[in-house]
């Protein structure tokens, strides 16, 4: 009899509202796993499933957050081209809707930011490789004395090689055409 109950539960229709809430929470868990914070994913998921644009007040109410928190997060999503402000006739408030084409979000929003971060990392790797400790630092500094400078430079060269590969991939025209 228990096997029959399990089978009937699997074939039972799912509750829409409950599954929407699960989708929103899954969006938050995904962005949190990437170090972006839960709210970004929750807000994008809410707007993605919304059939019409939502005001900041509606977003804040549905996610049970402050309007200020909603405003800050929606600005980040706008920067990534993941949401856009959409006018609603007869209402002066700002309304937002999700960009549903993920290629646009990646191509115009996330990739430029990632390229900028990769470039900054490359600059710092280069600066570190060019730096030379003064003779007195080798004796005084516990860090330099505890680790062989050749090993540090070897690690920096490996980081530089990885950086160059990532830069080549992210600068590839193939990525532009893919999205």
N, C-alpha and C positions, 0 to 999 in steps of 0.2 A: 504493500500500500504506500509506503513512503516514496518509492520510485515514481509512482503515479502522480503524487503531489508535486514532486520536483519537476516533472514533465509539464504539468499544467501551469506551474509558475513560469516556466520558460516560454510557453506559448501565450501567456496572458499579455494583453496590451500594456505598454509602458505608459506611465503617467507623464504627460507633456511637461507640466510645470516642474515636476521633480527632476526630469532629465535636463531641462534648461538650466536649473540650478546646478546640477552636476557638471554640465558643460562649462558654465561660468567658473566654477571652482577648479575644474581641470585646466582651464586657461590660466588661472592664477598659479596653480601648481607648476605648470610648464614654464611660465616666465620666471617664477621663483627659482626653479632648477637651473636656469641660465643666469641667475644672479641679477635679474631685473626687477625683482619684487613682485608680489602677488597681485597688487592692485592694477598694475598695467595689463596683465593678462585677463583679469576679471573684467575690467572695463572694456577692453577690446572685444571679449567674448559676448558681453552684454550688448554692445552696439552691433556686433556682427549678426546676432540673432534678432535684433529689433527690426520690425518691418517698416518703421518710420523713424526719423531723427528724434533724438531725445535731448531735452534741456539739461543743463548742469544740475538743476534741482531734481529732475527725474532720475538722473544717473546717481546722484548722491543718495536719494531715497531708496532706489532699488538695490544699491550696493551697501546701504547702511553705513555711509561715510559722511564726512563733512563736505559742504560745498567747496571749501577751500582745497580740501584733498582732491576732490573731483576736478577742480580747475587746474591744479598743478599736474595731475596725471594726464588730463586731456591735452594739455600743452605739449607734454612729452610725446604723446601719440601723434599729435599734429606734426611735430618735428620729424617724426619717422614716416610721415605720409600715411599713417595707418588709419587716421580719422580725419574728417574735414568738417568745417563749420558750414552749416547749410541754413540759409534763411527760410523761415516759415512765414508765409504771408499773414499779416495781421498781428504778428507777435514780435516784439522788439528783442526778446531774449535770444541768446546764442543757442543753437541746436546743433547736435553732432551726429554724424553717421559714420559707420566703418567703411573703409576702403575694402571692397570684397575681392579685388584682384591682388593676390599675394605677390605676384611678380612686380607690381608697381611699388608695393611696400619695400620689397627687397632692393629693387633697382634704384629707386629715388629716395628711400628713407634710410634703410639699414646699411647698405653697402657704402655709401659715401661716409657715414660716421665710422664704420669699421676701417675704411681706407685711411681716414685721418688718424685713427688710433694706431694703426700699423706704421704709418709714416712717423709718428711721434716716437714710437718704440724704436724704430730704426735709427732715428737721430740720436737717441740716448745710447744705444748700443755702440754707435760710431764714436760718440764722445767718450764713452768708457774705454773703448779700445785705444783711443789716442792718449788718454790720461797716463801719466807716469808718476808713481809715488816718489816723493823726495826721500833721499837716503835716511833722514831722521824718522820719517813715517814708518819705514820698514821695521825699525827697532822699537819705536814707541807704540805703534798701533798693534793691538793684540790680534785684530782680524787679519791683517796682512802677514803678520808673523806666523799665525796659526795655519795659514793656507798658502801653499806655493803660488806665487804670482803667475807662473807658467800655466798652472791648472786653471786659474781664473780666466786668463786670456784664451785658453782653449775653449772654455765654456762660452765665452763671449763670441768667439768665432763661430761656434756651433749655432748660437742664437742668431747671429748675423746671417748665416746660411739659411736657416729656417725663415727668417724675416724676408729674405730675398725671394724665396719660393712663394711665400704667402703673398707678397707684393705682386709677383708675376701672375699668380692665379687671380687675385682680385682686380688687377689691371687688364686682364685678358678681355679681348672683344668678344670671346665666346660667352663669357658670363653675361655681357650686355645683350647678346642675341638669345640666350637661354631664357631670359626673363622678358 
